[in-house]
Amino acid sequence: MRPFTILTTAAAVCGVIAGCATQGPQPTEELTRARTLIEQAEKAEAQRYAAPDLQRARNELSSAEVANSKGSYDAARSYAESAAADADVAAARASAGEALQGAHEAAQGNSTLQQESQRAVESSGGTSPAPSRPDLQAYPPASPARPAPPAPDTSPPGPQTNPQ
């Protein structure tokens, strides 16, 4: 019975060692990266433009921290990587939202300028004023081009025939 106990103990020890080997080291870098990306997304106003992505990243980071505290390093690493990816997506969507907002504001500004310009033209009599160019006003206007008169025929007379 003694060999059976030794074999059972050895199998249990191998199982524990194998279990620890599959867990790998703590996911410290992954957790730090996820936290950093979430902070960057928050600074990029992801809450305004990508709230669901940012919330998912926060939830995954929380799950990663819980798994890490329980010693489930593989699960913690997986959650942390997912949190980092979602935070990255949230930051990208926030950046795109800001760019679209800026483009919209620029378009509105252009529209306002166009309306003001049209209003100024209409109030000045319906035609847009000619630009002032003092350098061109010193010269008289050019006269329209006239065709040159035909040149006289200087060719020698051809043979004359008598029509009789």
C-alpha positions in Angstrom: 0.0 0.0 0.0 2.9 2.2 0.5 3.8 2.4 -3.2 0.3 3.4 -4.0 0.5 6.4 -1.6 3.8 7.4 -3.1 2.4 7.3 -6.6 -0.7 9.2 -5.6 1.3 11.9 -3.9 3.7 12.2 -6.8 0.7 12.5 -9.2 -0.8 15.3 -7.1 2.5 17.2 -6.9 2.9 16.9 -10.7 -0.6 18.2 -11.2 0.1 21.2 -9.0 3.4 21.9 -10.8 1.7 21.6 -14.2 -1.1 23.9 -13.0 1.3 26.5 -11.9 3.3 26.2 -15.2 0.3 27.0 -17.3 -0.6 30.1 -15.3 2.7 31.9 -16.1 3.8 35.0 -14.3 1.5 37.7 -13.0 0.2 40.0 -15.8 1.6 43.1 -14.3 2.6 44.7 -17.7 -0.8 43.9 -19.2 -2.7 45.4 -16.3 -0.6 48.6 -16.4 -1.1 48.9 -20.1 -4.8 48.5 -19.8 -5.0 51.1 -17.0 -2.9 53.6 -19.1 -5.0 53.1 -22.2 -8.2 53.6 -20.2 -6.8 56.9 -18.7 -5.8 58.1 -22.2 -9.3 57.3 -23.5 -10.9 59.2 -20.7 -8.6 62.2 -21.5 -9.7 62.0 -25.1 -13.3 62.4 -24.1 -14.2 58.8 -24.9 -17.1 59.1 -22.4 -18.7 61.5 -24.8 -18.1 59.6 -28.1 -17.6 56.0 -27.1 -19.1 55.4 -23.7 -20.0 51.7 -24.3 -16.4 50.9 -25.3 -15.0 52.7 -22.4 -17.3 51.1 -19.9 -16.5 47.6 -21.3 -12.8 48.4 -20.9 -13.4 49.4 -17.3 -15.4 46.2 -16.6 -12.7 44.0 -18.2 -10.0 45.8 -16.2 -12.0 45.1 -13.0 -12.4 41.5 -14.0 -8.7 41.3 -14.7 -7.9 42.7 -11.2 -10.2 40.2 -9.5 -8.8 37.2 -11.5 -5.2 38.4 -10.7 -6.0 38.6 -7.0 -7.3 35.1 -7.1 -4.1 33.8 -8.8 -5.8 33.2 -12.1 -3.1 34.9 -14.1 -4.1 33.6 -17.5 -7.7 34.8 -17.1 -6.3 38.1 -15.7 -4.0 38.5 -18.7 -6.8 37.8 -21.1 -9.2 40.3 -19.4 -6.4 42.9 -19.3 -5.6 42.5 -23.0 -9.3 42.8 -23.8 -9.6 45.9 -21.6 -6.6 47.5 -23.4 -8.1 46.7 -26.8 -11.5 48.2 -25.9 -9.8 51.3 -24.4 -7.8 51.7 -27.6 -11.1 51.5 -29.6 -12.7 54.0 -27.3 -9.9 56.5 -27.8 -10.0 56.1 -31.6 -13.7 56.7 -31.6 -13.3 59.7 -29.4 -10.6 61.1 -31.8 -12.9 60.5 -34.8 -15.8 62.1 -33.0 -13.7 65.2 -32.2 -12.6 65.4 -35.8 -16.2 65.1 -37.1 -17.3 67.8 -34.6 -14.5 70.1 -35.8 -15.4 69.5 -39.5 -19.0 70.2 -38.7 -18.1 73.4 -37.0 -15.9 74.5 -39.9 -18.7 73.7 -42.3 -21.1 75.8 -40.3 -18.6 78.7 -40.2 -18.2 78.5 -44.0 -21.9 78.5 -44.4 -22.2 81.6 -42.2 -19.5 83.4 -44.1 -21.2 82.5 -47.4 -24.5 83.9 -46.2 -22.9 87.1 -44.9 -21.1 87.6 -48.2 -24.3 87.1 -50.2 -26.1 89.5 -47.9 -23.4 92.1 -48.5 -23.6 91.7 -52.3 -27.4 92.0 -52.2 -27.2 95.2 -50.1 -24.7 96.8 -52.4 -27.0 96.7 -55.4 -26.9 93.2 -56.6 -23.5 93.0 -58.1 -20.3 92.2 -56.4 -18.0 95.2 -56.3 -14.9 95.1 -58.5 -11.7 94.7 -56.6 -9.7 97.9 -56.3 -6.5 97.6 -58.3 -4.7 101.0 -58.3 -1.9 99.6 -60.4 -4.3 98.9 -63.3 -6.2 102.2 -63.0 -3.1 104.3 -64.2 -3.4 102.9 -67.7 -6.2 103.6 -70.2 -8.3 100.6 -71.1 -7.1 98.6 -74.1 -9.0 99.2 -77.3 -10.6 96.2 -79.0 -8.4 94.6 -81.7 -9.4 95.5 -85.3 -8.5 93.4 -88.3 -5.9 94.8 -90.6 -7.1 96.1 -94.0 -6.4 93.9 -96.9 -3.1 94.3 -98.7 -3.2 95.6 -102.3 -2.8 93.0 -105.0 0.7 93.2 -106.4 0.7 90.1 -108.4 1.6 90.4 -112.2 -1.3 90.4 -114.5 -2.0 87.0 -116.1 -2.3 86.4 -119.8 -5.1 88.2 -121.5 -7.3 86.5 -123.9 -9.4 88.0 -126.6 -12.9 86.8 -126.4 -13.9 86.9 -130.0 
